Structures are given as C-alpha cells and as structure tokens.
Amino acid sequence: MNLQEHECVRHQSWWEYDAQRIPLCRVCDVCREEKLSGYRPEILRGYTQADVDEPIEDDY
C-alpha cells in the first residue's frame, strides 16, 4: 500500500495512542498495521527501567 496516497477519511478511522496516551497518528483498518510498524514496540506497549540503559528518574 502506498500510504502517501492513502486517505483514512475514506474509511472509518480513529487516533492511535502510545502507552502514555499521547496521540501518534490517525489510522483505519486498512493502514493501521503499516503506520504503527514505524514505532518502536516500547512506545506502543509502555516501558520500564528494564527497557532502558539509563535511569528514568534521577537518584537524589
């Protein structure tokens, strides 16, 4: 599929959000998988300290 020519307005569409509820992109059943494939899995499912090599919060 050529996403540059695809328009979700022709299909029922919705906003996809990351694990922190930040809107990522507008998708439909036709393009959802391809559009979300551009994001790292940690962004979509959430992440913990185990997923990163440095502290998330500073130690005080």
N, CA, C and O atoms as CSV, one atom per row, in Angstrom:
chain,resi,resn,atom,element,x,y,z
A,1,MET,N,N,0.841,-1.177,0.000
A,1,MET,CA,C,0.000,0.000,0.000
A,1,MET,C,C,0.886,1.240,0.000
A,1,MET,O,O,1.913,1.281,0.678
A,2,ASN,N,N,0.493,2.220,-0.743
A,2,ASN,CA,C,1.209,3.489,-0.768
A,2,ASN,C,C,0.517,4.438,0.209
A,2,ASN,O,O,-0.541,4.987,-0.097
A,3,LEU,N,N,1.117,4.628,1.382
A,3,LEU,CA,C,0.488,5.466,2.404
A,3,LEU,C,C,0.412,6.924,2.009
A,3,LEU,O,O,-0.422,7.658,2.540
A,4,GLN,N,N,1.262,7.369,1.085
A,4,GLN,CA,C,1.199,8.758,0.658
A,4,GLN,C,C,-0.098,9.036,-0.097
A,4,GLN,O,O,-0.586,10.166,-0.092
A,5,GLU,N,N,-0.654,8.027,-0.739
A,5,GLU,CA,C,-1.900,8.204,-1.481
A,5,GLU,C,C,-3.115,7.761,-0.669
A,5,GLU,O,O,-4.249,8.052,-1.048
A,6,HIS,N,N,-2.891,7.063,0.438
A,6,HIS,CA,C,-3.983,6.553,1.266
A,6,HIS,C,C,-4.595,7.678,2.098
A,6,HIS,O,O,-3.878,8.498,2.672
A,7,GLU,N,N,-5.902,7.708,2.158
A,7,GLU,CA,C,-6.602,8.681,2.982
A,7,GLU,C,C,-7.588,7.944,3.875
A,7,GLU,O,O,-8.516,7.296,3.392
A,8,CYS,N,N,-7.378,8.048,5.174
A,8,CYS,CA,C,-8.257,7.371,6.121
A,8,CYS,C,C,-9.679,7.914,6.079
A,8,CYS,O,O,-10.609,7.251,6.538
A,9,VAL,N,N,-9.856,9.106,5.536
A,9,VAL,CA,C,-11.205,9.687,5.508
A,9,VAL,C,C,-12.158,8.841,4.666
A,9,VAL,O,O,-13.375,8.966,4.803
A,10,ARG,N,N,-11.637,8.007,3.824
A,10,ARG,CA,C,-12.487,7.125,3.019
A,10,ARG,C,C,-12.945,5.904,3.812
A,10,ARG,O,O,-13.820,5.159,3.370
A,11,HIS,N,N,-12.354,5.710,4.974
A,11,HIS,CA,C,-12.667,4.572,5.833
A,11,HIS,C,C,-12.951,5.099,7.235
A,11,HIS,O,O,-12.593,6.229,7.566
A,12,GLN,N,N,-13.595,4.275,8.054
A,12,GLN,CA,C,-13.778,4.666,9.450
A,12,GLN,C,C,-12.408,4.683,10.115
A,12,GLN,O,O,-11.698,3.678,10.096
A,13,SER,N,N,-12.033,5.807,10.699
A,13,SER,CA,C,-10.691,5.944,11.258
A,13,SER,C,C,-10.756,6.403,12.709
A,13,SER,O,O,-11.801,6.839,13.195
A,14,TRP,N,N,-9.626,6.298,13.385
A,14,TRP,CA,C,-9.511,6.683,14.782
A,14,TRP,C,C,-8.059,7.039,15.074
A,14,TRP,O,O,-7.160,6.727,14.294
A,15,TRP,N,N,-7.847,7.694,16.203
A,15,TRP,CA,C,-6.500,8.038,16.642
A,15,TRP,C,C,-5.906,6.856,17.382
A,15,TRP,O,O,-6.577,6.229,18.202
A,16,GLU,N,N,-4.655,6.552,17.096
A,16,GLU,CA,C,-3.890,5.566,17.862
A,16,GLU,C,C,-3.015,6.341,18.832
A,16,GLU,O,O,-2.465,7.386,18.484
A,17,TYR,N,N,-2.887,5.826,20.049
A,17,TYR,CA,C,-2.138,6.480,21.110
A,17,TYR,C,C,-0.991,5.587,21.568
A,17,TYR,O,O,-1.044,4.365,21.436
A,18,ASP,N,N,0.049,6.224,22.108
A,18,ASP,CA,C,1.134,5.437,22.683
A,18,ASP,C,C,0.736,5.006,24.096
A,18,ASP,O,O,-0.377,5.290,24.541
A,19,ALA,N,N,1.629,4.332,24.793
A,19,ALA,CA,C,1.323,3.811,26.122
A,19,ALA,C,C,1.073,4.923,27.134
A,19,ALA,O,O,0.458,4.681,28.173
A,20,GLN,N,N,1.535,6.129,26.851
A,20,GLN,CA,C,1.328,7.267,27.737
A,20,GLN,C,C,0.103,8.090,27.342
A,20,GLN,O,O,-0.127,9.166,27.894
A,21,ARG,N,N,-0.680,7.590,26.392
A,21,ARG,CA,C,-1.894,8.248,25.876
A,21,ARG,C,C,-1.587,9.505,25.066
A,21,ARG,O,O,-2.392,10.434,25.026
A,22,ILE,N,N,-0.426,9.531,24.425
A,22,ILE,CA,C,-0.066,10.617,23.518
A,22,ILE,C,C,-0.498,10.197,22.125
A,22,ILE,O,O,-0.144,9.102,21.688
A,23,PRO,N,N,-1.257,11.033,21.406
A,23,PRO,CA,C,-1.701,10.649,20.069
A,23,PRO,C,C,-0.520,10.494,19.109
A,23,PRO,O,O,0.373,11.340,19.060
A,24,LEU,N,N,-0.532,9.401,18.352
A,24,LEU,CA,C,0.544,9.125,17.399
A,24,LEU,C,C,0.134,9.438,15.968
A,24,LEU,O,O,0.810,10.199,15.276
A,25,CYS,N,N,-0.960,8.857,15.531
A,25,CYS,CA,C,-1.393,9.046,14.148
A,25,CYS,C,C,-2.835,8.579,13.994
A,25,CYS,O,O,-3.361,7.822,14.810
A,26,ARG,N,N,-3.437,9.043,12.951
A,26,ARG,CA,C,-4.799,8.631,12.611
A,26,ARG,C,C,-4.701,7.394,11.740
A,26,ARG,O,O,-3.916,7.373,10.791
A,27,VAL,N,N,-5.478,6.365,12.038
A,27,VAL,CA,C,-5.406,5.099,11.312
A,27,VAL,C,C,-6.804,4.581,10.996
A,27,VAL,O,O,-7.804,5.061,11.530
A,28,CYS,N,N,-6.843,3.597,10.119
A,28,CYS,CA,C,-8.062,2.854,9.822
A,28,CYS,C,C,-7.668,1.385,9.719
A,28,CYS,O,O,-6.490,1.048,9.844
A,29,ASP,N,N,-8.640,0.515,9.493
A,29,ASP,CA,C,-8.342,-0.917,9.379
A,29,ASP,C,C,-7.382,-1.221,8.237
A,29,ASP,O,O,-6.634,-2.197,8.300
A,30,VAL,N,N,-7.396,-0.402,7.202
A,30,VAL,CA,C,-6.542,-0.620,6.032
A,30,VAL,C,C,-5.084,-0.312,6.318
A,30,VAL,O,O,-4.202,-1.041,5.865
A,31,CYS,N,N,-4.810,0.754,7.063
A,31,CYS,CA,C,-3.434,1.224,7.207
A,31,CYS,C,C,-2.838,1.067,8.603
A,31,CYS,O,O,-1.653,1.345,8.785
A,32,ARG,N,N,-3.610,0.634,9.587
A,32,ARG,CA,C,-3.166,0.609,10.982
A,32,ARG,C,C,-1.843,-0.129,11.166
A,32,ARG,O,O,-0.902,0.427,11.733
A,33,GLU,N,N,-1.761,-1.350,10.703
A,33,GLU,CA,C,-0.559,-2.163,10.908
A,33,GLU,C,C,0.682,-1.506,10.309
A,33,GLU,O,O,1.735,-1.463,10.946
A,34,GLU,N,N,0.557,-1.003,9.101
A,34,GLU,CA,C,1.709,-0.390,8.441
A,34,GLU,C,C,2.140,0.906,9.133
A,34,GLU,O,O,3.336,1.132,9.318
A,35,LYS,N,N,1.199,1.748,9.512
A,35,LYS,CA,C,1.555,3.005,10.178
A,35,LYS,C,C,2.205,2.748,11.538
A,35,LYS,O,O,3.196,3.395,11.878
A,36,LEU,N,N,1.663,1.817,12.315
A,36,LEU,CA,C,2.210,1.556,13.639
A,36,LEU,C,C,3.535,0.803,13.586
A,36,LEU,O,O,4.276,0.788,14.569
A,37,SER,N,N,3.838,0.187,12.465
A,37,SER,CA,C,5.108,-0.538,12.346
A,37,SER,C,C,6.305,0.412,12.389
A,37,SER,O,O,7.432,-0.036,12.600
A,38,GLY,N,N,6.088,1.691,12.196
A,38,GLY,CA,C,7.169,2.668,12.248
A,38,GLY,C,C,7.547,3.092,13.662
A,38,GLY,O,O,8.502,3.846,13.850
A,39,TYR,N,N,6.806,2.612,14.653
A,39,TYR,CA,C,7.078,2.962,16.049
A,39,TYR,C,C,7.727,1.790,16.773
A,39,TYR,O,O,7.411,0.631,16.508
A,40,ARG,N,N,8.632,2.104,17.683
A,40,ARG,CA,C,9.256,1.060,18.491
A,40,ARG,C,C,8.205,0.414,19.386
A,40,ARG,O,O,7.323,1.109,19.891
A,41,PRO,N,N,8.278,-0.901,19.594
A,41,PRO,CA,C,7.276,-1.598,20.419
A,41,PRO,C,C,7.135,-1.014,21.824
A,41,PRO,O,O,6.038,-1.000,22.381
A,42,GLU,N,N,8.243,-0.530,22.402
A,42,GLU,CA,C,8.179,0.036,23.750
A,42,GLU,C,C,7.273,1.253,23.814
A,42,GLU,O,O,6.647,1.513,24.842
A,43,ILE,N,N,7.203,1.988,22.739
A,43,ILE,CA,C,6.355,3.179,22.692
A,43,ILE,C,C,4.884,2.776,22.735
A,43,ILE,O,O,4.070,3.445,23.370
A,44,LEU,N,N,4.552,1.694,22.064
A,44,LEU,CA,C,3.161,1.259,21.981
A,44,LEU,C,C,2.705,0.519,23.236
A,44,LEU,O,O,1.561,0.681,23.660
A,45,ARG,N,N,3.570,-0.284,23.833
A,45,ARG,CA,C,3.160,-1.106,24.977
A,45,ARG,C,C,3.574,-0.517,26.311
A,45,ARG,O,O,3.107,-0.979,27.353
A,46,GLY,N,N,4.427,0.480,26.311
A,46,GLY,CA,C,4.950,1.024,27.552
A,46,GLY,C,C,6.305,0.410,27.859
A,46,GLY,O,O,6.682,-0.600,27.266
A,47,TYR,N,N,7.028,1.011,28.772
A,47,TYR,CA,C,8.349,0.502,29.092
A,47,TYR,C,C,8.650,0.717,30.570
A,47,TYR,O,O,8.022,1.527,31.252
A,48,THR,N,N,9.629,-0.036,31.029
A,48,THR,CA,C,10.059,0.046,32.419
A,48,THR,C,C,11.551,0.328,32.442
A,48,THR,O,O,12.186,0.471,31.397
A,49,GLN,N,N,12.094,0.406,33.626
A,49,GLN,CA,C,13.532,0.610,33.793
A,49,GLN,C,C,14.318,-0.498,33.091
A,49,GLN,O,O,15.423,-0.252,32.608
A,50,ALA,N,N,13.776,-1.696,33.028
A,50,ALA,CA,C,14.454,-2.825,32.392
A,50,ALA,C,C,14.640,-2.614,30.886
A,50,ALA,O,O,15.499,-3.253,30.280
A,51,ASP,N,N,13.855,-1.737,30.282
A,51,ASP,CA,C,13.929,-1.495,28.840
A,51,ASP,C,C,14.953,-0.437,28.454
A,51,ASP,O,O,15.260,-0.285,27.272
A,52,VAL,N,N,15.485,0.295,29.422
A,52,VAL,CA,C,16.413,1.380,29.110
A,52,VAL,C,C,17.760,1.153,29.780
A,52,VAL,O,O,17.853,0.429,30.771
A,53,ASP,N,N,18.799,1.772,29.237
A,53,ASP,CA,C,20.148,1.614,29.767
A,53,ASP,C,C,20.526,2.675,30.787
A,53,ASP,O,O,21.616,2.617,31.356
A,54,GLU,N,N,19.660,3.633,31.028
A,54,GLU,CA,C,19.957,4.700,31.968
A,54,GLU,C,C,18.744,4.933,32.843
A,54,GLU,O,O,17.637,4.554,32.460
A,55,PRO,N,N,18.913,5.545,34.006
A,55,PRO,CA,C,17.787,5.781,34.897
A,55,PRO,C,C,16.717,6.654,34.254
A,55,PRO,O,O,17.029,7.616,33.553
A,56,ILE,N,N,15.476,6.321,34.491
A,56,ILE,CA,C,14.373,7.143,34.002
A,56,ILE,C,C,14.281,8.423,34.831
A,56,ILE,O,O,14.065,9.505,34.285
A,57,GLU,N,N,14.446,8.296,36.159
A,57,GLU,CA,C,14.435,9.453,37.049
A,57,GLU,C,C,15.794,9.566,37.724
A,57,GLU,O,O,16.446,8.558,37.994
A,58,ASP,N,N,16.217,10.789,37.993
A,58,ASP,CA,C,17.474,10.994,38.703
A,58,ASP,C,C,17.369,10.457,40.130
A,58,ASP,O,O,16.320,10.555,40.767
A,59,ASP,N,N,18.475,9.887,40.621
A,59,ASP,CA,C,18.549,9.459,42.018
A,59,ASP,C,C,19.013,10.643,42.846
A,59,ASP,O,O,20.036,11.258,42.544
A,60,TYR,N,N,18.278,10.955,43.865
A,60,TYR,CA,C,18.639,12.066,44.729
A,60,TYR,C,C,19.021,11.561,46.096
A,60,TYR,O,O,19.360,12.354,46.975
